[in-house]
Amino acid sequence: MKNIVIVSLLAFALVFNANAQNKKGSLDKETIKKIQQSFKKSSTDKALENAVTHNAIKSLAKNRDNEGKINHLINTKVKTHGISNQRSSGRCWLYTGLNTLKPVVLAKYDIKDFEFSQTYSFFWDQFEKSNLFLEIAIATAGKPITDRKVEWLLKNPIGDGGQWTTFADIVQKYGVVPAEAMPDTYQSKNTGMMSRLLKRKLREDALTLRKMVAGKAKKKELENTKIEMLKDIYRILVLSLGEPPQEFVWQYETKEGKASEPKKYTPESFYKEVVGRDLTQYVMFMDDPTREYYKLYEVEFDRNIVEGANWKYINLPADEIKKFAVKSIKNNEAMYFSCDVGKQFDSKNGFLDVNTYDYDDLMGVKFGMDKAQRIKTFDSGSTHGMALIGVNVLPDGSTDKWLLENSWGADRGHNGYLTMTDKWFDEYMFRLVVNKKYISPEVLKILNQKATLLPPWDPMFAPED
């Protein structure tokens, strides 16, 4: 064995020395000099150097020619009101999902203001994710700890991000409550430390379960141990977020100022009576030009409940998706929308447009990747979820602008809302969830396909935060 190691080290040393002697691809002084001479240091270059070295690049790249060409006027909107704030948390997916349901309550009870408790839904999301993690830890315990699936599991035991499927499954299992029934806490608004502790405990628990499986522990023993572990998780969640209500009283005031009679609900009865939407009737679409269109895809392990569904979506070009979105908005139904929000984003004025910043002319360098190339090279992907609530429809039936309800507070963007252009939608929209009744029969047939299974570590499927 010792001789094998010595031979291997010698072989490595020989290869390393051979590579070091091979100068192909290295930069000699003559090549470096040519590159240096390509920067002419003209008066324009000098002025740009002075500007860029002393100012924020985004400020300098702000495209003057584009200013004033876009406004916030939208002629077709979902009737909604109020802006929420996710604070320092990755719960945009949860805010977005609940914000798509908010217009239902506003219209049904003729009230001006209403907000769901994101903390209630978040509590059960974290609890269920913990249970799912422990179940997967048991199921993969026979694999080596260096197995890619096990490594992925231990790197990502839990998080506060998510997407539509995780939202829908939690709501359908646990119902919902109004904000006053379970208000935010410091930890729900600042999830970092709580998430860190949950991850640490779950990783520790995974090692215990793996050891038990290796020792031939019986199924019942594993189940009992898992339940004891979940008691610790529940304790951390209660201390951080408060205990979820099993019953509560809701009373509201109409726009005319009339107060309703107080009524007692459970979270499940509140959802059934006050909201009453069947979330199984919604379909997620993606526009991912790196994969075949008009196909059904599924992401392994991308759920938060053991008995829940993996994330499934239909891959469709943006122009097709827009047709369904327009129908939904015209019928006063908001949609779950996610995108690469940081690209070409004028955060001060609340505009999303492909021409907001002109980096090409500022730097004198062409940035030419298309959407597929940006995805393949990890330059772009879905980072944030918002509710799609408006569209500007032109006389010929085409669209030029869309309205998004954000969850960063009313002091961000345009009074809490963002306006995106049609071209930005094409380039940076990734996911949209639409009710089946607005989708063409031909596209709905795609749901009958056998889904192509994708790995959980695929970069396109990071949860929105």
Helices and strands as residue ranges (DSSP letters): H 2-21, H 29-38, H 43-54, H 57-61, G 64-66, E 76-77, H 92-109, H 118-139, H 148-155, H 164-174, G 179-181, H 186-189, H 192-214, H 219-241, E 248-250, E 263-265, H 267-270, I 271-275, G 279-281, E 282-286, E 295-299, E 311-315, H 318-330, E 335-339, E 345-346, E 351-352, H 359-363, H 371-376, E 384-393, E 399-405, E 417-421, H 422-428, E 429-435, G 436-438, H 441-444, G 445-448, E 452-454, G 459-461
